[in-house]
Every structure is written in structure tokens, then in C-alpha cells.
Amino acid sequence: MSSRPSRLRLFLRFMLYAFLAIFAVLVLLAQCNWMPMRTPDTEWLAKLQAAGQSLTPVFLNVASPTDRTIHAVSVASSDTLPLVVCVHGSPGAADAYLTYLADTTLTRQARLVAIDRPGFGYTSGFGQPESSLAAQSKAVQAIVKQLSPHRKVILVGHSMGGPVICRFAMDYPEMVAGLVIVAGSIDPTQEEHPWWQTAVNIPPVSWITPKPLWTSNAEIIPLEQELTAMLPMWPRIMCPVRVLHATDDRLVPVENAEFARRMLTNSSDLKVDILPDGNHFILWNHHAVVQDAVLDLLKNKENL
């Protein structure tokens, strides 16, 4: 009769040790940059060539006023072409725009640069979130000042990159020739706060969450407050703006596009394109639509 409790105790002990071992492995993987979600500089050339781009990428590491060294990848056939700055979402990195840097239709008409936002990619402080959109804007400015100090630029922002480029246009309107907001999270009233946001942000769950995912969560939690603070600043955006959104976007509701329509009353040329499908990932599954929006802005030579 005594053997059954003994076996149960052994089984429970085994299960406890197995759980602790699995948990320890997950912690180790998380701390060793498991799922880094970024492409090393050494791999860019081969990937661009595989996508049909013959130009060689140039890598930048530029100091910014935020005490971060901002990493970016640029492809250009000539320094005299206008600059298009690409800002990724959350989580993400510069490689979110790899197909755009490989797009020869674009690189014939513009220099393209994709930025690793603070906390992501190979910008210094990987895994250290930057919740301030003003600081994110300064990070973008550091790259713009390096590559295009005397000419206005076009900015493309996907998801979290949307509010970043909008804040840039508010802070530095004299530097902006146009914006392309792709599925942008710009309306504070559309920011939801699911229960798991808090869970991911505290131990022990935070210990086993890959750094890019934890960083993403940590910058999204205060986003509503950041967007609310931007509400009085929308009249500062006077440049042409293209807004792209899909009706079936379940991560960033299409109401964000209608918010843009209401707020961008001072834009000199506003076009809002609501796509019937494509969900939140129209940056990739509707490449031609995004490409057309950029090319449309590039037509305005006087503004570049």
C-alpha cells in the first residue's frame, strides 16, 4: 500500500524538475537573444542580390541625441537622388524593408535607407525599449541629418513606425517632403490594453520572453499616452501624406486611417487608401500599393 504514495511523490518530483529544467532553458534562450528578429550586416548583400538588387548596401552607425548609436542600412545608385527613410513596426528591424531596398524601380529614383529603431536590430541598446516618440523622432533625425542635411526627405512608417514618422513631421517639418503611413497606430482611442501586456512585462514571464517581443510590449504599453500628447501637434503636418490601411486589420483597426483623415487637415495633399484585404501586413502582401505611394510622392520634384 505504501508504494503508491511513494510512486506519486517520485512522479510529482520528476514533473517539478522537468518544469524547472524547461523554464531554465527558456530563460537561457531569452537571455541569449533567442529570436533576435534582425538580419546581420554580413547577410544583407546576398539577400538583396537574391531579390534582384545589384547595388551594394551601405551600413551606418550614427550617434543620436538620445545617447544611442542608430544603425541603418542604405541602398543608393547616386547621392544626388532624394532620400526615402523607412521606419519599421514593433517588433521589427531594418530588414522589414528588405524587399523595398531590393526594389530597382524605387532605387532608380531614390536613395532608400531602413532604420533599426531604438531597442531593435543593431541600434545600440538592443532589448532596451524607448517609449518616447520624441526620442524615436530624434533617432530618425540623426540618420536624416547624416544622409540628407540640406534636402527634405520622404518617410515610410509601418505600424509603430507610423506614429514615429508623424512625430518626426511634427518636430522637424522643415525636413519632410512627404509621409507614407502604412497600417499606422496613430489614434490613441484605438489602443487596447489586453491582460497579457502586464503579464509579459513582469517576472517570471519577462524572463522567458524573447527580447524583441518584450521590448515591443514595453514600448506599446505607454503608446496611448504618447499619442494623446501628440493630439495638439497634428496641425504641424503640412506635407503631402499617403495613408494605407486594410479593412481586415485585426492588430491596428482601420479606424486609425479615418483618424488620419480627420487630423491631417493641414496636409497639402492627403490621400487615404482603404484596402479591402491584406490585414496588418500590407507592407509585404501589398508591396505594389506601397511602392506606388512612394513613387507618387517622388513626382513632386519641387518639394524634394
Rosetta silent file (secondary structure, phi, psi, omega in degrees, C-alpha in Angstrom):
SEQUENCE: MSSRPSRLRLFLRFMLYAFLAIFAVLVLLAQCNWMPMRTPDTEWLAKLQAAGQSLTPVFLNVASPTDRTIHAVSVASSDTLPLVVCVHGSPGAADAYLTYLADTTLTRQARLVAIDRPGFGYTSGFGQPESSLAAQSKAVQAIVKQLSPHRKVILVGHSMGGPVICRFAMDYPEMVAGLVIVAGSIDPTQEEHPWWQTAVNIPPVSWITPKPLWTSNAEIIPLEQELTAMLPMWPRIMCPVRVLHATDDRLVPVENAEFARRMLTNSSDLKVDILPDGNHFILWNHHAVVQDAVLDLLKNKENL
SCORE:     score description
SCORE:     0.000 S_00000001
   1 L     0.000  -32.943 -175.818    0.000    0.000    0.000 S_00000001
   2 L   -75.247  -15.440 -176.863    2.880    2.400    0.765 S_00000001
   3 H   -71.429  -30.465 -178.588    4.372    2.022   -2.719 S_00000001
   4 H   -65.015  -49.320  175.724    1.594    4.050   -4.419 S_00000001
   5 H   -60.071  -35.386 -179.787    2.210    7.306   -2.447 S_00000001
   6 H   -65.462  -43.052  177.944    5.926    6.803   -2.964 S_00000001
   7 H   -64.961  -38.756  178.703    5.472    6.484   -6.725 S_00000001
   8 H   -63.056  -42.878  178.990    3.229    9.542   -6.769 S_00000001
   9 H   -62.551  -41.769  178.788    5.826   11.566   -4.897 S_00000001
  10 H   -63.613  -40.503  179.216    8.523   10.472   -7.347 S_00000001
  11 H   -64.903  -44.888  179.579    6.324   11.370  -10.303 S_00000001
  12 H   -64.101  -38.845  178.323    5.499   14.786   -8.889 S_00000001
  13 H   -64.324  -42.132  178.434    9.163   15.401   -8.114 S_00000001
  14 H   -61.282  -44.808 -179.696   10.088   14.394  -11.662 S_00000001
  15 H   -63.272  -38.756  177.952    7.480   16.752  -13.109 S_00000001
  16 H   -63.363  -46.860  179.789    8.725   19.611  -10.926 S_00000001
  17 H   -64.070  -38.472  179.101   12.333   19.062  -12.011 S_00000001
  18 H   -64.546  -42.672  178.105   11.268   18.790  -15.653 S_00000001
  19 H   -61.707  -45.979 -179.082    9.330   22.054  -15.391 S_00000001
  20 H   -64.002  -37.574  179.063   12.260   23.830  -13.745 S_00000001
  21 H   -65.974  -44.805  178.641   14.641   22.489  -16.387 S_00000001
  22 H   -63.144  -42.709  179.472   12.405   23.647  -19.238 S_00000001
  23 H   -62.131  -41.801  179.330   11.937   27.028  -17.572 S_00000001
  24 H   -63.226  -39.644  178.227   15.709   27.399  -17.124 S_00000001
  25 H   -64.638  -41.942  178.999   16.281   26.603  -20.798 S_00000001
  26 H   -63.562  -41.084  176.529   13.691   29.181  -21.828 S_00000001
  27 H   -61.584  -44.365 -179.632   15.329   31.811  -19.614 S_00000001
  28 H   -62.561  -43.681  179.241   18.729   30.960  -21.099 S_00000001
  29 H   -62.501  -43.383 -179.520   17.389   31.184  -24.651 S_00000001
  30 H   -62.452  -41.579 -178.370   15.729   34.528  -23.947 S_00000001
  31 H   -74.795  -18.401  179.167   18.906   35.952  -22.424 S_00000001
  32 L   -98.120   24.555  176.377   20.998   34.663  -25.343 S_00000001
  33 L    63.615   39.872  171.987   18.951   36.661  -27.862 S_00000001
  34 L   -60.520  138.847 -176.586   16.706   33.809  -28.944 S_00000001
  35 L    54.341   61.236 -176.928   14.531   35.029  -31.836 S_00000001
  36 L   -67.630  -23.779  177.990   16.624   38.196  -32.410 S_00000001
  37 L    55.617   49.389  177.851   14.413   39.278  -35.350 S_00000001
  38 L  -157.115  151.788 -179.026   17.221   41.108  -37.151 S_00000001
  39 L  -105.483  122.273  178.057   19.497   40.473  -40.129 S_00000001
  40 L   -61.389  151.194  179.485   23.265   40.790  -39.616 S_00000001
  41 H   -55.610  -34.493 -176.232   25.080   43.179  -41.938 S_00000001
  42 H   -66.778  -15.698 -176.549   27.026   40.246  -43.389 S_00000001
  43 H  -101.695  -10.037 -174.809   23.832   38.704  -44.799 S_00000001
  44 H   -64.713  -45.489 -174.434   22.290   41.749  -46.480 S_00000001
  45 H   -58.440  -48.225 -178.301   24.250   41.670  -49.736 S_00000001
  46 H   -63.329  -39.736 -179.309   23.337   38.065  -50.555 S_00000001
  47 H   -68.725  -39.398  177.620   19.671   38.642  -49.695 S_00000001
  48 H   -65.981  -42.682  179.059   19.462   41.794  -51.801 S_00000001
  49 H   -63.682  -38.716  178.597   21.143   40.065  -54.742 S_00000001
  50 H   -64.154  -26.976  179.133   18.762   37.127  -54.419 S_00000001
  51 L   -91.109    2.526  174.463   15.900   39.620  -54.662 S_00000001
  52 L   100.528    8.917 -179.163   17.336   41.177  -57.826 S_00000001
  53 L   -95.890  122.834  179.597   19.250   44.176  -56.413 S_00000001
  54 L   -92.033  -14.657 -179.983   22.732   44.705  -57.860 S_00000001
  55 L   -73.427  148.471 -178.522   23.579   47.712  -55.685 S_00000001
  56 L   -91.220  130.736  179.748   25.741   47.156  -52.618 S_00000001
  57 L   -70.885  148.309  175.165   24.241   48.084  -49.242 S_00000001
  58 E  -115.868  136.808 -176.525   25.959   50.645  -47.032 S_00000001
  59 E  -109.472  134.930 -177.187   25.702   50.354  -43.243 S_00000001
  60 E  -118.196  145.914  170.735   25.532   53.328  -40.933 S_00000001
  61 E  -135.084  101.009 -169.219   26.068   53.728  -37.209 S_00000001
  62 E  -116.530  129.608  176.726   25.182   57.299  -36.298 S_00000001
  63 E   -68.166  139.337  178.554   25.222   58.885  -32.841 S_00000001
  64 L  -120.952  163.664  178.518   21.917   60.465  -31.868 S_00000001
  65 L   -63.212  -11.304 -179.252   20.936   62.993  -29.168 S_00000001
  66 L   -88.204    8.616 -178.784   19.282   60.105  -27.293 S_00000001
  67 L    66.610   21.956  172.270   22.732   58.613  -26.490 S_00000001
  68 L  -111.225  149.291  171.707   22.034   55.689  -28.790 S_00000001
  69 E   -96.386  114.213 -172.406   24.035   54.780  -31.863 S_00000001
  70 E   -87.675  125.004  179.726   21.442   54.339  -34.581 S_00000001
  71 E   -96.390  141.096  179.212   22.074   51.546  -37.065 S_00000001
  72 E  -151.636  159.689  179.119   20.680   51.742  -40.587 S_00000001
  73 E  -122.979  129.529 -176.586   21.051   50.108  -43.995 S_00000001
  74 E  -124.555  143.293  173.144   21.131   52.198  -47.174 S_00000001
  75 E  -130.422  126.578 -177.106   20.961   51.361  -50.861 S_00000001
  76 L  -154.186  142.394  174.859   21.601   54.081  -53.434 S_00000001
  77 L   -93.690  -18.232 -179.525   22.798   54.421  -57.001 S_00000001
  78 L  -157.872  141.047  177.728   23.586   58.128  -56.551 S_00000001
  79 L   -73.740   -9.408 -178.514   23.946   60.575  -53.665 S_00000001
  80 L   -88.116   -9.903 -179.355   22.026   63.149  -55.679 S_00000001
  81 L   -76.069  153.977  176.418   18.732   61.233  -55.575 S_00000001
  82 L   -64.162  155.560 -175.486   16.048   62.115  -52.993 S_00000001
  83 E  -101.089  132.605  172.770   16.068   60.140  -49.759 S_00000001
  84 E  -114.339  120.543 -175.980   13.303   57.772  -48.639 S_00000001
  85 E  -104.099  125.919 -175.070   13.540   56.807  -44.955 S_00000001
  86 E  -110.215  126.965 -175.079   11.861   53.544  -43.886 S_00000001
  87 E  -122.539  122.133 -173.413   10.803   53.002  -40.256 S_00000001
  88 L   -81.036  170.944 -179.978    9.706   49.546  -39.062 S_00000001
  89 L   -89.723 -152.487 -173.111    6.969   48.496  -36.670 S_00000001
  90 L  -136.026  118.849   -6.484    7.006   46.673  -33.357 S_00000001
  91 L   -74.763  174.122  179.589    8.732   44.280  -33.083 S_00000001
  92 L   167.221 -171.911  178.359   10.922   44.574  -36.132 S_00000001
  93 L  -164.694 -178.840 -178.152   14.151   45.816  -37.639 S_00000001
  94 H   -57.173  -30.974 -176.477   15.509   47.386  -40.803 S_00000001
  95 H   -67.861   -6.925  171.806   15.070   44.107  -42.679 S_00000001
  96 H   -58.952  -24.590 -177.664   11.294   44.665  -42.646 S_00000001
  97 H  -107.496   19.889 -177.398   12.056   46.808  -45.714 S_00000001
  98 H   -57.696  -42.224 -178.437   14.485   44.435  -47.424 S_00000001
  99 H   -68.040  -24.181  177.587   12.193   43.960  -50.436 S_00000001
 100 H   -79.180  -39.037  175.512   11.941   47.737  -50.818 S_00000001
 101 H   -68.233  -22.385  176.828   15.702   48.224  -50.716 S_00000001
 102 L   -88.553   -6.634 -175.359   15.851   45.452  -53.324 S_00000001
 103 L   -78.330  105.450 -175.926   13.201   47.152  -55.481 S_00000001
 104 H   -69.274  -24.782  175.137   15.071   48.500  -58.504 S_00000001
 105 H   -62.316  -39.136  178.453   12.074   50.593  -59.565 S_00000001
 106 H   -75.501  -44.690 -173.901   12.469   52.531  -56.325 S_00000001
 107 H   -73.764  -11.713  171.493   16.270   52.645  -56.220 S_00000001
 108 L   -74.536  -23.629 -174.932   16.392   54.100  -59.732 S_00000001
 109 L  -111.797  -12.642 -175.344   14.522   57.133  -58.431 S_00000001
 110 L  -153.149  157.733  165.949   15.573   57.419  -54.775 S_00000001
 111 E   -85.984  134.296  179.108   18.071   56.546  -52.140 S_00000001
 112 E  -114.652  136.914  174.821   16.487   54.178  -49.617 S_00000001
 113 E  -135.482  132.495  177.586   17.524   53.789  -46.000 S_00000001
 114 E  -113.095  131.238 -172.447   15.942   51.463  -43.433 S_00000001
 115 E  -103.702  142.642  165.021   16.487   52.227  -39.753 S_00000001
 116 L   -87.280  112.246 -179.946   16.736   49.977  -36.704 S_00000001
 117 L   -66.824  157.086  178.066   14.578   51.824  -34.187 S_00000001
 118 L   -53.164  129.336 -178.642   15.883   52.175  -30.589 S_00000001
 119 L    99.734  -12.541 -173.848   15.583   48.840  -28.801 S_00000001
 120 L  -128.875  166.241  175.439   15.663   46.789  -32.002 S_00000001
 121 L    57.214 -134.293 -178.579   18.033   45.466  -34.625 S_00000001
 122 L  -110.561   15.990  167.340   21.622   46.616  -34.304 S_00000001
 123 L   -68.625  142.843 -175.481   20.950   50.042  -32.847 S_00000001
 124 L   -60.021  145.786 -178.303   22.765   50.239  -29.513 S_00000001
 125 L    85.385   37.301  177.938   20.767   49.115  -26.519 S_00000001
 126 L   -57.164  128.589 -178.956   19.129   46.059  -28.108 S_00000001
 127 L    87.638    0.716  177.068   16.293   44.955  -25.853 S_00000001
 128 L  -107.835  104.081 -172.810   16.106   48.336  -24.081 S_00000001
 129 L   -66.727  151.462  173.224   12.781   49.942  -25.080 S_00000001
 130 L  -121.586  103.142 -174.467   12.356   53.604  -25.914 S_00000001
 131 L   -81.542  -18.967 -176.499    8.784   54.604  -25.101 S_00000001
 132 L   -79.223  120.791  175.385    9.163   58.295  -26.002 S_00000001
 133 H   -68.760  -28.510  175.391    8.056   59.113  -29.539 S_00000001
 134 H   -63.842  -41.321  177.667   10.041   62.344  -29.292 S_00000001
 135 H   -68.065  -38.526  176.550   13.185   60.292  -28.654 S_00000001
 136 H   -62.027  -40.161  178.490   12.290   57.961  -31.530 S_00000001
 137 H   -62.086  -40.584  178.255   11.915   61.041  -33.717 S_00000001
 138 H   -64.342  -34.891  177.811   15.378   62.231  -32.702 S_00000001
 139 H   -63.730  -42.287  176.846   16.804   58.845  -33.671 S_00000001
 140 H   -64.743  -40.568 -179.108   15.355   59.234  -37.163 S_00000001
 141 H   -59.776  -36.620 -179.690   16.663   62.791  -37.334 S_00000001
 142 H   -59.041  -40.985  178.909   20.205   61.566  -36.694 S_00000001
 143 H   -71.622  -41.727 -179.542   20.083   59.447  -39.852 S_00000001
 144 H   -62.015  -44.591  179.884   18.388   62.159  -41.912 S_00000001
 145 H   -63.186  -32.176  179.506   20.994   64.753  -40.915 S_00000001
 146 H   -72.029  -42.805 -171.619   23.746   62.314  -41.894 S_00000001
 147 H   -96.705  -28.334 -175.969   22.341   61.406  -45.314 S_00000001
 148 L  -143.742   65.583 -174.184   20.291   64.439  -46.358 S_00000001
 149 L   -68.948  -20.299 -173.310   21.286   67.524  -44.345 S_00000001
 150 L  -120.444    1.964 -178.520   20.121   70.035  -46.937 S_00000001
 151 L  -130.060  148.050  177.589   17.167   68.347  -48.653 S_00000001
 152 L   -70.310  157.907 -175.828   13.751   67.233  -47.494 S_00000001
 153 E  -126.944  159.649  171.183   13.006   63.519  -47.232 S_00000001
 154 E  -101.096  137.007  179.551   10.088   61.130  -47.670 S_00000001
 155 E  -119.810  137.946  175.391    9.352   58.829  -44.736 S_00000001
 156 E  -117.026  128.515 -179.769    7.568   55.477  -44.765 S_00000001
 157 E  -133.586  126.378  178.568    6.341   54.062  -41.454 S_00000001
 158 E  -104.855  134.322  174.588    4.597   50.740  -40.832 S_00000001
 159 L    57.089 -114.959  177.635    2.534   50.051  -37.700 S_00000001
 160 L   -64.284  -24.479  175.176    4.502   51.583  -34.789 S_00000001
 161 H   -65.795  -21.762  178.360    6.649   53.260  -37.423 S_00000001
 162 H   -61.093  -56.486  177.795    3.557   55.283  -38.357 S_00000001
 163 H   -64.179  -27.693  178.520    3.429   57.417  -35.205 S_00000001
 164 H   -65.133  -46.670 -178.680    7.219   57.723  -35.272 S_00000001
 165 H   -72.091  -29.845  175.503    7.264   59.351  -38.719 S_00000001
 166 H   -65.955  -42.524  178.308    4.258   61.505  -37.810 S_00000001
 167 H   -64.276  -36.606  176.800    6.077   62.735  -34.719 S_00000001
 168 H   -61.243  -44.029  179.845    9.136   63.415  -36.892 S_00000001
 169 H   -66.830  -27.879  175.874    6.998   65.528  -39.241 S_00000001
 170 H   -74.820  -40.530 -176.546    5.641   67.428  -36.232 S_00000001
 171 H   -78.814  -35.046 -174.284    9.079   68.012  -34.713 S_00000001
 172 L  -132.946   60.489 -176.085   11.008   68.735  -37.930 S_00000001
 173 H   -60.025  -27.412 -178.722    8.501   69.889  -40.581 S_00000001
 174 H   -71.104  -10.565 -177.301   11.238   71.676  -42.492 S_00000001
 175 H  -102.741   -2.041 -168.776   12.915   68.307  -43.175 S_00000001
 176 E  -112.834  126.837  175.662    9.880   66.430  -44.534 S_00000001
 177 E   -98.671  -19.322 -179.676    8.708   66.230  -48.154 S_00000001
 178 E   175.713  158.850  179.975    6.046   63.581  -47.563 S_00000001
 179 E  -126.671  142.923  168.258    4.788   60.707  -45.425 S_00000001
 180 E  -122.394  108.076 -177.131    3.523   57.219  -46.249 S_00000001
 181 E   -99.118  112.895 -175.415    1.691   55.814  -43.216 S_00000001
 182 E  -108.368  109.064  179.815    1.186   52.050  -43.620 S_00000001
 183 L    51.121   46.316 -173.354   -1.232   50.484  -41.110 S_00000001
 184 L   -78.090  139.301  175.844   -0.125   53.117  -38.617 S_00000001
 185 L   -89.043   86.063 -171.439   -1.046   53.050  -34.910 S_00000001
 186 L  -119.520  -13.814 -177.167   -1.854   56.749  -34.590 S_00000001
 187 L   -97.033  113.820 -177.735   -5.259   57.006  -32.877 S_00000001
 188 H   -62.031  -27.287 -178.217   -4.988   56.908  -29.055 S_00000001
 189 H   -73.679  -13.198 -179.595   -8.624   55.805  -28.708 S_00000001
 190 H   -97.380    2.555  179.673   -7.848   52.621  -30.646 S_00000001
 191 L   -83.437  112.775  178.588   -5.088   51.477  -28.302 S_00000001
 192 L   -91.898  160.532 -179.081   -6.306   48.433  -26.373 S_00000001
 193 L  -130.394   76.400  179.152   -4.708   47.063  -23.218 S_00000001
 194 L   -63.976  157.758 -175.287   -5.166   43.276  -23.114 S_00000001
 195 H   -58.261  -32.657 -174.051   -4.364   41.434  -19.892 S_00000001
 196 H   -70.082  -18.581  177.962   -1.248   39.800  -21.331 S_00000001
 197 H   -59.221  -43.634  179.159    0.534   43.166  -21.746 S_00000001
 198 H   -69.253  -40.420 -177.873    1.010   43.363  -17.983 S_00000001
 199 H   -62.197  -42.947 -178.180    1.889   39.677  -17.685 S_00000001
 200 H   -67.484  -25.190 -172.599    4.646   39.873  -20.308 S_00000001
 201 L   -85.539   -5.848 -176.573    6.140   42.931  -18.652 S_00000001
 202 L  -126.466  152.596  175.184    6.837   41.364  -15.239 S_00000001
 203 L   -63.897  153.064   -0.652    8.875   38.373  -13.975 S_00000001
 204 L   -85.634   -6.616 -177.051    8.889   35.457  -14.401 S_00000001
 205 H   -62.136  -39.108 -179.368    7.168   35.795  -17.793 S_00000001
 206 H   -62.438  -26.363 -178.857    9.513   38.615  -18.839 S_00000001
 207 H   -68.494  -29.756 -174.777   12.495   36.307  -18.195 S_00000001
 208 H  -105.127    3.023  179.253   11.408   33.852  -20.887 S_00000001
 209 L   -87.566  127.447  176.867   10.099   36.353  -23.433 S_00000001
 210 L   -53.372  142.416 -173.538   12.472   36.967  -26.378 S_00000001
 211 H   -52.732  -44.592 -179.632   13.979   40.442  -26.161 S_00000001
 212 H   -62.239  -36.482 -179.668   12.309   41.879  -29.288 S_00000001
 213 H   -71.486  -40.274  177.436    8.869   40.768  -28.078 S_00000001
 214 H   -65.297  -42.704  179.280    9.445   42.106  -24.565 S_00000001
 215 H   -62.012  -42.829  177.988   10.783   45.377  -25.981 S_00000001
 216 H   -58.837  -48.270 -179.555    7.784   45.654  -28.268 S_00000001
 217 H   -60.966  -41.593 -176.600    5.369   45.148  -25.398 S_00000001
 218 H   -67.526  -28.839  178.697    7.224   47.660  -23.222 S_00000001
 219 H   -88.450  -21.900 -179.821    7.005   50.416  -25.854 S_00000001
 220 H   -80.122  -32.453 -178.698    3.381   49.697  -26.774 S_00000001
 221 L   -54.126  -46.520 -179.942    2.056   49.905  -23.189 S_00000001
 222 L   -88.499    8.221 -174.304    2.641   53.719  -22.965 S_00000001
 223 H   -62.352  -39.977  179.999    1.737   54.359  -26.628 S_00000001
 224 H   -57.225  -43.321  179.452   -1.775   55.623  -25.860 S_00000001
 225 H   -65.240  -40.329  179.061   -0.331   58.293  -23.575 S_00000001
 226 H   -64.405  -42.169  179.880    2.268   59.262  -26.172 S_00000001
 227 H   -68.049  -36.160  177.745   -0.370   59.546  -28.901 S_00000001
 228 H   -63.293  -40.571  178.937   -2.634   61.594  -26.649 S_00000001
 229 H   -64.862  -23.327 -179.264    0.201   64.053  -26.050 S_00000001
 230 H   -83.260  -11.399 -173.220    0.535   64.417  -29.843 S_00000001
 231 H   -52.750  -44.322 -179.821   -3.101   65.438  -30.389 S_00000001
 232 H   -72.853   -8.172 -172.253   -2.466   69.223  -30.391 S_00000001
 233 H   -94.976   -7.761 -175.599    0.508   68.762  -32.748 S_00000001
 234 H   -60.633  -33.809  178.006   -1.250   67.348  -35.816 S_00000001
 235 H   -61.292  -14.795  179.595   -1.758   70.776  -37.474 S_00000001
 236 H   -71.455  -19.171 -178.089    2.039   70.985  -37.793 S_00000001
 237 L   -83.734  108.011 -177.050    1.990   68.332  -40.540 S_00000001
 238 L  -114.878   -6.586 -177.171    1.628   70.289  -43.773 S_00000001
 239 L   -76.665  167.337  172.095    3.425   67.998  -46.215 S_00000001
 240 L   -62.094  142.685 -178.387    1.741   65.543  -48.622 S_00000001
 241 E  -136.073  136.621  172.321    0.612   62.355  -46.864 S_00000001
 242 E  -116.635  127.084 -179.658   -0.428   58.932  -48.136 S_00000001
 243 E  -115.161  124.435  179.486   -2.335   56.689  -45.703 S_00000001
 244 E  -120.707  129.389 -179.851   -2.657   52.970  -46.459 S_00000001
 245 E  -153.329  153.273  178.225   -4.765   50.619  -44.336 S_00000001
 246 E  -108.161  142.280 -179.562   -6.709   47.375  -44.720 S_00000001
 247 L   -65.721  -26.472 -177.670  -10.271   46.895  -43.531 S_00000001
 248 L   -97.746   22.566  177.204   -9.422   43.478  -42.102 S_00000001
 249 L   -72.168  112.644 -177.866   -6.512   44.690  -39.969 S_00000001
 250 L   -93.260  -12.135 -179.617   -7.064   42.992  -36.606 S_00000001
 251 L   -93.163  -41.888  177.551   -3.959   44.376  -34.909 S_00000001
 252 L  -127.133  102.077 -172.697   -4.356   48.059  -35.773 S_00000001
 253 L   -56.368  148.901 -178.380   -8.013   48.841  -36.586 S_00000001
 254 L   -62.963  -17.001  176.065   -8.842   50.619  -39.826 S_00000001
 255 H   -58.359  -21.383  175.979  -10.342   53.437  -37.734 S_00000001
 256 H   -62.020  -34.314  178.556   -6.757   54.702  -37.480 S_00000001
 257 H   -68.801  -38.282  177.434   -6.969   55.689  -41.147 S_00000001
 258 H   -68.087  -33.850  173.883  -10.145   57.660  -40.524 S_00000001
 259 H   -59.973  -44.086  178.427   -8.390   59.353  -37.607 S_00000001
 260 H   -59.876  -41.490 -179.834   -5.647   60.409  -40.030 S_00000001
 261 H   -61.632  -38.584 -179.233   -8.273   61.853  -42.369 S_00000001
 262 H   -73.328  -35.800 -170.994   -9.729   63.931  -39.529 S_00000001
 263 H   -89.383  -27.522 -174.114   -6.431   65.144  -38.107 S_00000001
 264 L   -89.240   49.424 -176.926   -4.370   65.870  -41.227 S_00000001
 265 L   -70.912  -20.279 -179.517   -6.396   68.919  -42.206 S_00000001
 266 L   -97.510   -0.533  177.332   -3.262   70.967  -42.953 S_00000001
 267 L   -62.604  134.859 -178.411   -1.666   68.398  -45.236 S_00000001
 268 L   -71.759  -18.572 -178.276   -1.088   69.941  -48.634 S_00000001
 269 L  -161.587   95.454 -176.494   -2.074   66.708  -50.379 S_00000001
 270 E  -107.288  128.198  173.641   -3.781   63.925  -48.400 S_00000001
 271 E  -129.596  125.829  179.205   -4.808   60.599  -49.922 S_00000001
 272 E  -113.168  118.836 -177.355   -6.310   57.805  -47.803 S_00000001
 273 E  -113.155  109.100  178.574   -6.405   54.375  -49.445 S_00000001
 274 E   -95.916  113.972 -178.189   -8.505   51.756  -47.631 S_00000001
 275 E   -86.762  143.825 -178.729   -7.684   48.297  -48.993 S_00000001
 276 L   -71.175  -20.151  179.686  -10.347   45.560  -48.881 S_00000001
 277 L  -153.882  178.723 -179.760   -7.857   42.988  -47.613 S_00000001
 278 L   119.969  -11.363 -178.877   -4.251   42.471  -46.591 S_00000001
 279 H    47.625 -146.829 -174.549   -4.686   42.636  -42.782 S_00000001
 280 H   -80.097   -7.418 -169.715   -1.880   44.282  -40.815 S_00000001
 281 H  -107.048   33.947  179.946    0.845   43.068  -43.128 S_00000001
 282 H   -64.698  -18.693  176.377    0.106   45.136  -46.224 S_00000001
 283 H   -57.779  -32.211 -177.309    3.714   46.336  -46.123 S_00000001
 284 H  -105.672  -40.309 -175.889    4.607   42.909  -47.503 S_00000001
 285 H   -89.282   -2.503  171.987    1.487   41.497  -49.164 S_00000001
 286 L  -132.439   51.150 -177.967    0.652   44.751  -50.989 S_00000001
 287 H   -53.559  -43.810 -175.854    4.168   45.810  -51.950 S_00000001
 288 H   -63.083  -34.610  179.856    2.991   47.409  -55.205 S_00000001
 289 H   -67.358  -44.157  178.265    0.497   49.653  -53.385 S_00000001
 290 H   -65.706  -43.156  177.955    3.189   50.941  -51.006 S_00000001
 291 H   -56.691  -45.902 -179.624    5.595   51.316  -53.916 S_00000001
 292 H   -62.068  -37.057  179.419    3.042   53.393  -55.847 S_00000001
 293 H   -64.817  -41.534  178.535    2.508   55.666  -52.838 S_00000001
 294 H   -66.121  -46.353  179.981    6.244   56.354  -52.590 S_00000001
 295 H   -61.503  -35.908  178.310    6.575   56.920  -56.335 S_00000001
 296 H   -61.279  -43.077  178.959    3.616   59.301  -56.212 S_00000001
 297 H   -69.723  -31.675 -179.936    5.376   61.458  -53.629 S_00000001
 298 H   -68.874  -18.080  179.561    8.616   61.325  -55.607 S_00000001
 299 L   -66.157  -26.930 -176.232    6.860   63.013  -58.547 S_00000001
 300 L   -81.740   78.041 -175.074    6.781   66.301  -56.631 S_00000001
 301 H   -62.609  -32.476 -176.646   10.335   67.329  -57.540 S_00000001
 302 H   -66.506  -23.291 -176.786    9.893   70.864  -56.243 S_00000001
 303 H   -92.907   -1.058 -175.460    9.331   69.572  -52.717 S_00000001
 304 L  -111.356    0.000    0.000   12.456   67.386  -52.650 S_00000001
